[in-house]
Amino acid sequence: MYKYLFLAGAALMMACQGSNTQTTTDTATEKITEGVDQVKEGMEMKADTAGAYLKEQKDKAAASIEAKMKELDNKMEELKKDGSKKSEQARKDLQEVRDDLAKKLDDVKNSTAEAWDKTKEGVDKSLKKADEEWQEFKRDFKELFR
């Protein structure tokens, strides 16, 4: 009889321990699921923030290019009024610079996050080149730019 009572008690203890193990497993699974959900949410927030930052950077670059293109357009209009051969050559040269900037503006608008650093570098170089060429034009054609 003691033998059966002992076996029943042992079986009861094992059943209780098995139930406790299942509860612990369920709790661990819930914690892991919560952690995964938090990581996903954090990644989504980071992607949203990165996307907003990229848009802001692209907008700034586009605004800089557009401002430089407008400046070149105004200068070319001034040169058109002069009508001399020298001003015509200067206008053609400035048009080439403007065309390059227009291509860079397209690059900016179509740039992906992965290509942004390279695009931004190209934009910076083009804007610098436009400034340098403008200064050179002003020196070469100083009688046209008072």
C-alpha positions in Angstrom: 0.0 0.0 0.0 2.8 2.4 0.9 4.3 1.5 -2.4 1.2 2.6 -4.3 0.9 5.8 -2.2 4.5 6.6 -2.9 4.1 6.1 -6.6 0.9 8.3 -6.7 2.7 11.0 -4.8 5.7 10.9 -7.1 3.3 11.0 -10.1 1.5 14.0 -8.6 4.8 15.8 -8.1 6.0 15.1 -11.6 2.7 16.4 -13.0 3.0 19.6 -11.0 6.6 20.1 -12.2 5.6 19.5 -15.8 2.9 22.1 -15.5 5.3 24.6 -14.0 7.8 23.9 -16.9 5.0 24.6 -19.4 4.2 27.9 -17.7 7.8 28.9 -17.7 8.1 28.0 -21.4 5.0 30.0 -22.2 6.3 33.0 -20.3 9.7 32.8 -22.0 8.0 32.6 -25.4 5.9 35.6 -24.6 9.0 37.6 -23.5 10.8 36.6 -26.7 7.8 37.6 -28.8 7.6 41.0 -27.0 11.3 41.6 -27.6 11.0 40.7 -31.3 8.0 43.1 -31.6 10.0 45.9 -29.9 12.9 45.4 -32.2 10.7 45.5 -35.3 9.0 48.7 -34.0 12.4 50.2 -33.4 13.6 49.3 -36.9 10.5 50.8 -38.4 11.0 54.0 -36.4 14.6 54.1 -37.5 13.6 53.6 -41.1 11.0 56.4 -40.9 13.6 58.7 -39.3 16.2 57.8 -42.0 13.7 58.4 -44.7 12.8 61.8 -43.3 16.5 62.7 -43.0 17.1 61.7 -46.6 14.2 63.7 -47.9 15.4 66.7 -46.0 18.9 66.3 -47.4 17.6 65.9 -50.9 15.4 68.9 -50.6 18.3 71.0 -49.4 20.5 69.9 -52.2 17.8 70.5 -54.8 17.2 74.0 -53.4 20.9 74.8 -53.7 21.1 73.5 -57.3 17.9 75.4 -58.3 19.2 78.6 -56.7 22.5 78.3 -58.6 20.6 77.5 -61.9 18.4 80.6 -61.4 21.5 82.7 -60.8 23.0 81.4 -64.0 19.8 82.0 -65.9 19.8 85.6 -64.8 23.4 86.1 -65.8 22.8 84.5 -69.2 19.8 86.8 -69.7 22.1 89.8 -69.0 24.6 88.4 -71.5 21.9 88.0 -74.1 21.2 91.8 -73.9 24.8 92.6 -74.6 24.8 90.9 -78.0 28.5 90.8 -78.5 30.4 87.7 -79.7 32.3 87.6 -76.4 29.0 87.6 -74.4 27.6 84.9 -76.7 30.6 82.7 -75.9 30.3 83.3 -72.2 26.6 82.5 -72.4 27.3 79.2 -74.1 29.9 78.3 -71.5 27.5 79.2 -68.7 24.8 77.1 -70.4 27.1 74.0 -70.2 27.5 74.6 -66.5 23.8 75.0 -66.1 23.1 71.8 -68.0 25.5 69.9 -65.7 23.6 71.3 -62.7 20.3 70.2 -64.3 21.6 66.6 -64.5 22.7 66.7 -60.9 19.2 67.9 -59.9 17.8 64.9 -61.7 20.3 62.7 -59.8 19.2 64.2 -56.5 15.6 63.7 -57.2 16.1 60.0 -58.2 18.8 59.1 -55.7 18.2 56.2 -53.3 19.3 56.0 -49.7 22.1 53.7 -50.7 23.4 56.0 -53.4 22.9 59.3 -51.5 26.4 59.8 -50.3 27.8 59.4 -53.8 25.1 61.7 -55.2 25.7 64.3 -52.6 29.4 64.3 -53.3 28.7 64.8 -57.0 26.4 67.7 -56.2 28.9 69.4 -54.0 31.6 69.0 -56.7 29.2 70.4 -59.4 28.2 73.4 -57.3 31.8 74.1 -56.5 32.7 73.8 -60.2 29.9 76.2 -61.1 31.1 78.7 -58.6 34.7 78.4 -59.9 33.7 78.7 -63.5 31.5 81.7 -62.7 34.5 83.4 -61.1 36.7 82.6 -64.1 34.0 83.9 -66.5 33.9 87.1 -64.5 37.7 87.5 -64.7 37.8 86.7 -68.4 34.8 88.8 -69.3 35.0 91.5 -66.7 33.9 94.2 -69.2 30.6 92.3 -69.5 30.0 91.9 -65.7 30.0 95.2 -64.0 
